[in-house]
Protein backbone atom coordinates (compact mmCIF):
# COMPACT_ATOMS: atom_id res chain seq x y z
CA UNK A 1 0.00 0.00 0.00
CA UNK A 2 2.64 2.55 1.04
CA UNK A 3 5.06 1.57 -1.69
CA UNK A 4 3.23 3.49 -4.44
CA UNK A 5 3.81 6.92 -2.81
CA UNK A 6 6.08 9.36 -4.68
CA UNK A 7 7.70 10.48 -1.43
CA UNK A 8 7.51 8.33 1.66
CA UNK A 9 6.07 10.24 4.63
CA UNK A 10 5.10 8.88 8.03
CA UNK A 11 2.61 10.72 10.28
CA UNK A 12 3.13 10.29 14.03
CA UNK A 13 0.71 11.46 16.72
CA UNK A 14 2.02 9.67 19.85
CA UNK A 15 5.42 8.20 20.63
CA UNK A 16 6.48 8.33 16.97
CA UNK A 17 6.68 12.12 17.40
CA UNK A 18 9.47 11.86 19.98
CA UNK A 19 10.81 8.40 19.24
CA UNK A 20 10.42 7.60 15.53
CA UNK A 21 12.97 4.78 15.52
CA UNK A 22 13.84 5.10 11.81
CA UNK A 23 16.08 7.48 9.83
CA UNK A 24 14.43 10.45 8.14
CA UNK A 25 15.61 13.35 5.99
CA UNK A 26 12.92 15.88 6.90
CA UNK A 27 10.34 16.41 9.61
CA UNK A 28 7.54 18.93 9.98
CA UNK A 29 4.50 19.56 12.10
CA UNK A 30 1.51 18.33 10.11
CA UNK A 31 -2.27 17.94 10.37
CA UNK A 32 -4.54 15.11 9.30
CA UNK A 33 -8.27 15.74 8.97
CA UNK A 34 -10.96 13.21 9.88
CA UNK A 35 -9.01 11.74 12.78
CA UNK A 36 -8.11 12.80 16.32
CA UNK A 37 -5.44 11.76 18.82
CA UNK A 38 -6.92 9.65 21.62
CA UNK A 39 -5.50 7.69 24.55
CA UNK A 40 -7.78 4.81 23.55
CA UNK A 41 -5.65 1.69 23.00
CA UNK A 42 -5.07 -0.88 25.73
CA UNK A 43 -1.37 -1.68 25.50
CA UNK A 44 -0.51 -5.29 26.37
CA UNK A 45 3.13 -5.09 25.27
CA UNK A 46 4.81 -1.67 25.08
CA UNK A 47 3.22 0.09 28.08
CA UNK A 48 1.37 -2.72 29.86
CA UNK A 49 0.93 -6.48 30.03
CA UNK A 50 -1.85 -8.94 29.27
CA UNK A 51 -2.65 -9.01 33.00
CA UNK A 52 -2.40 -5.24 33.44
CA UNK A 53 -2.86 -3.34 30.16
CA UNK A 54 -1.70 0.25 29.90
CA UNK A 55 -3.00 2.94 27.54
CA UNK A 56 -1.39 4.35 24.41
CA UNK A 57 -2.48 6.71 21.66
CA UNK A 58 -4.67 5.79 18.77
CA UNK A 59 -5.68 7.87 15.80
CA UNK A 60 -9.46 7.69 16.17
CA UNK A 61 -12.11 8.96 13.79
CA UNK A 62 -13.44 12.49 14.01
CA UNK A 63 -11.96 15.98 14.11
CA UNK A 64 -8.35 16.64 13.16
CA UNK A 65 -4.98 15.92 14.65
CA UNK A 66 -1.69 17.80 14.61
CA UNK A 67 1.40 15.67 14.90
CA UNK A 68 4.80 15.17 13.31
CA UNK A 69 5.45 14.06 9.73
CA UNK A 70 8.72 12.44 8.73
CA UNK A 71 10.00 12.11 5.16
CA UNK A 72 12.07 8.99 4.69
CA UNK A 73 14.69 8.68 1.95
CA UNK A 74 13.82 6.26 -0.85
CA UNK A 75 16.79 4.07 0.11
CA UNK A 76 15.35 3.69 3.64
CA UNK A 77 11.69 3.26 2.68
CA UNK A 78 11.43 -0.54 2.93
CA UNK A 79 13.42 -0.76 6.17
CA UNK A 80 11.33 2.01 7.75
CA UNK A 81 8.08 0.38 6.66
CA UNK A 82 9.22 -3.01 7.96
CA UNK A 83 10.20 -1.40 11.29
CA UNK A 84 6.86 0.43 11.57
CA UNK A 85 4.85 -2.69 10.84
CA UNK A 86 6.74 -4.65 13.51
CA UNK A 87 6.22 -1.81 15.99
CA UNK A 88 2.63 -0.83 15.24
CA UNK A 89 0.96 -4.00 14.01
CA UNK A 90 2.04 -6.49 16.68
CA UNK A 91 -1.55 -7.09 17.87
CA UNK A 92 -3.42 -5.62 14.87
CA UNK A 93 -5.19 -2.99 16.97
CA UNK A 94 -4.02 -0.49 14.32
CA UNK A 95 -4.76 -0.45 10.62
CA UNK A 96 -2.09 0.90 8.28
CA UNK A 97 -3.54 3.71 6.18
CA UNK A 98 -2.28 6.18 3.61
CA UNK A 99 -3.84 9.57 4.33
CA UNK A 100 -3.52 13.10 3.03
CA UNK A 101 -1.78 15.46 5.47
CA UNK A 102 -1.06 19.19 5.47
CA UNK A 103 2.53 20.09 6.31
CA UNK A 104 3.43 23.26 8.22
CA UNK A 105 5.04 24.70 5.07
CA UNK A 106 1.71 24.46 3.19
CA UNK A 107 2.35 21.33 1.13
CA UNK A 108 -0.16 18.50 1.05
CA UNK A 109 1.35 15.03 0.86
CA UNK A 110 0.28 11.44 1.29
CA UNK A 111 1.52 9.74 4.42
CA UNK A 112 1.47 6.37 6.12
CA UNK A 113 -0.14 6.37 9.55
CA UNK A 114 -1.74 3.91 11.92
CA UNK A 115 -5.45 4.25 12.74
CA UNK A 116 -7.12 2.44 15.64
CA UNK A 117 -9.51 -0.41 14.81
CA UNK A 118 -12.58 0.36 16.94
CA UNK A 119 -13.73 -3.27 16.69
CA UNK A 120 -10.51 -4.64 18.16
CA UNK A 121 -10.72 -5.89 21.79
CA UNK A 122 -7.86 -3.51 22.76
CA UNK A 123 -9.92 -0.44 21.83
CA UNK A 124 -10.70 1.33 25.12
CA UNK A 125 -13.05 3.97 23.73
CA UNK A 126 -13.54 7.32 25.41
CA UNK A 127 -12.35 7.30 29.01
CA UNK A 128 -12.61 10.05 31.60
CA UNK A 129 -9.42 11.74 32.77
CA UNK A 130 -9.73 9.89 36.08
CA UNK A 131 -10.22 6.48 34.44
CA UNK A 132 -7.28 6.99 32.08
CA UNK A 133 -4.99 8.27 34.84
CA UNK A 134 -5.78 5.27 37.07
CA UNK A 135 -4.81 2.87 34.28
CA UNK A 136 -1.68 4.81 33.36
CA UNK A 137 -0.43 5.00 36.95
CA UNK A 138 -0.55 1.24 37.48
CA UNK A 139 0.84 0.08 34.11
CA UNK A 140 4.33 -0.83 32.91
CA UNK A 141 5.39 -2.74 29.79
CA UNK A 142 8.46 -3.76 27.82
CA UNK A 143 8.99 -0.15 26.66
CA UNK A 144 8.73 1.26 30.18
CA UNK A 145 6.21 2.84 32.53
CA UNK A 146 2.94 4.07 31.09
CA UNK A 147 3.15 7.43 32.86
CA UNK A 148 6.48 8.17 31.13
CA UNK A 149 4.79 7.58 27.76
CA UNK A 150 1.99 10.03 28.57
CA UNK A 151 4.33 12.66 30.03
CA UNK A 152 6.76 12.40 27.08
CA UNK A 153 3.88 12.81 24.64
CA UNK A 154 2.51 15.84 26.51
CA UNK A 155 6.00 17.39 26.62
CA UNK A 156 6.48 16.82 22.88
CA UNK A 157 3.12 18.41 22.10
CA UNK A 158 3.99 21.45 24.22
CA UNK A 159 7.37 21.75 22.47
CA UNK A 160 5.53 21.70 19.13
CA UNK A 161 3.02 24.33 20.31
CA UNK A 162 0.10 21.88 20.26
CA UNK A 163 -2.54 21.97 23.00
CA UNK A 164 -4.46 18.81 23.94
CA UNK A 165 -6.36 19.78 27.06
CA UNK A 166 -7.69 16.30 27.86
CA UNK A 167 -4.27 14.66 27.51
CA UNK A 168 -2.67 17.49 29.50
CA UNK A 169 -5.19 16.79 32.30
CA UNK A 170 -4.21 13.11 32.28
CA UNK A 171 -0.56 14.18 32.36
CA UNK A 172 -1.22 16.43 35.34
CA UNK A 173 -3.05 13.60 37.15
CA UNK A 174 -0.11 11.18 36.70
CA UNK A 175 2.72 13.68 37.33
CA UNK A 176 4.69 13.19 40.52
CA UNK A 177 3.54 15.75 43.05
CA UNK A 178 6.21 17.97 44.60
CA UNK A 179 5.76 18.53 48.33
Protein Blocks (a to p, Z undefined) as FASTA:
>chain_A
ZZmpfbacdddfblmmmmnopacfbdcddddehiacddfbccfklnmcfklccdddddde
ehjdddddddddfklmmmmmmmmmmmmmmnopaccdddddddfkopacddddddddfkbm
klgbjadfklmmmmmmmgccfkocfklmmmmmmmmmmmnopacfklmmmmmmmpccdZZ
